[in-house]
Amino acid sequence: MAQINYNGETKQHLSAARRLATPGKATVLALGKAFPSQLVPQDCLVEGYIRDTKCADLAIKEKLERLCKTTTVKTRYTVMSKEILDKYPELATEGTPTIKQRLDIANPAVVQMAKEASISCLREWKRPVTDITHIVYVSSSEIRLPGGDLHLASELGLRNDVGRVMLYFLGCYGGVTGLRVAKDIAENNPGSRVLLTTSETTILGFRPPNKSRPYDLVGAALFGDGAAAVVIGSDPITGLESPFMELNFAIQQFLPGTQNIIDGQITEEGINFKLGRELPQKIEDNIEEFCKKLMKRSGLVEYNDLFWAVHPGGPAILNRLETKLNLGTEKLDCSRRALRDYGNVSSNTIFYVMEYMKEELMMKKEDAEEWGLALAFGPGITFEGILLRGLHY
């Protein structure tokens, strides 16, 4: 396949001074994102979902209306469209085996979004695509062999000896896991440049509402589709690369005995999710110890001296974390903003938060915090965390 030309216009950013990256530490060199064409305002979601699924239950409609208000989401993007439902009406029919149809839609859709996000990211990076040495591909939305990592590498015209890593079905913490894996690759392979991509669609979980599956309504009210991409590398080249964040230290841990609190099962009808009500409490009970492990690495003590890039799984989780750590009301603004603008887009969402955080730190200039935390939570219950260091000020 012919290589894509990634030269093009890039957005003009506010000028900013830079802190020097720590030698040998991985940095974020560029960031891109992409979305499907279907934009759904939250105010229109209920009528559309009830119409598309032919639901006549007024109680279900009223519950979905309440959920749509409590999520704080204002807009989302989705692969699902009238054209898809016209072609596959069985997707909105209860009890119909549709896993093949769903994968026929999802597999190409997630790679297309990943490709668009990667092209945006590579344009910002401004180096040749052949300088990418590794690719890390994250998705909980496709199932096939070979996987999306190979399809994406081919679509982008990457070298055929590019090192590929595929991370499947991690859920909401997948983006931060991808950062940790990319960090390890970059720091242990001097001169390497890692393209990390995440891409998700809710096609696998779309189905008509059923009172026996109350979490389906939460998913309908909260989740969206999209993709993100970053280039990760250590020892950035002065004058050629523009690092804006350092990945200083990363850890992962799971909470024993909590593996059933977030449960997802592949069935002939797609993927069925169950979410335990105790999830926000479990996160609240364990978040402080987890944050202290990350902060201890650089002798940090005060939570409000940091910037915070937290995956917005939902407003309840953000509220619990804010209260538990006694954070200033503005500390989670970037997470709340990403949730409002895009919904919970699973593994992608942390990158939308980081993009807003980049803008915020540049606006603060010399008042910008140097250190911060990236956090995400998902099935396991698994905690992923990275100690970040802002390089713009």
Secondary structure, DSSP 4 states (H G I P E B T S, - for coil): -PPPP-----PPPPP--BPPPPTT-EEEEEEEEE--SEEEEHHHHHHHHHHHTT---HHHHHHHHHHHHHT---EEEES--HHHHHH-GGGGSTT---HHHHHHHHHHHHHHHHHHHHHHHHHHH-S-GGG--EEEEEESS---SS-HHHHHHHHHT--TT-EEEEEES-GGGHHHHHHHHHHHHHHHSTT--EEEEEEE-SGGG-----TT-THHHHHHHHB--EEEEEEEEESPPTTT----EEEEEEEEEE-TT-TTTEEEEEETTEEEEEE-TTHHHHHHHHHHHHHHHHHHTTT---GGGSEEEE--S-HHHHHHHHHHTT--TTTTHHHHHHHHHH-B-GGGHHHHHHHHHHHHHHHHGGGS-SEEEEEEEETTTEEEEEEEEE-B-
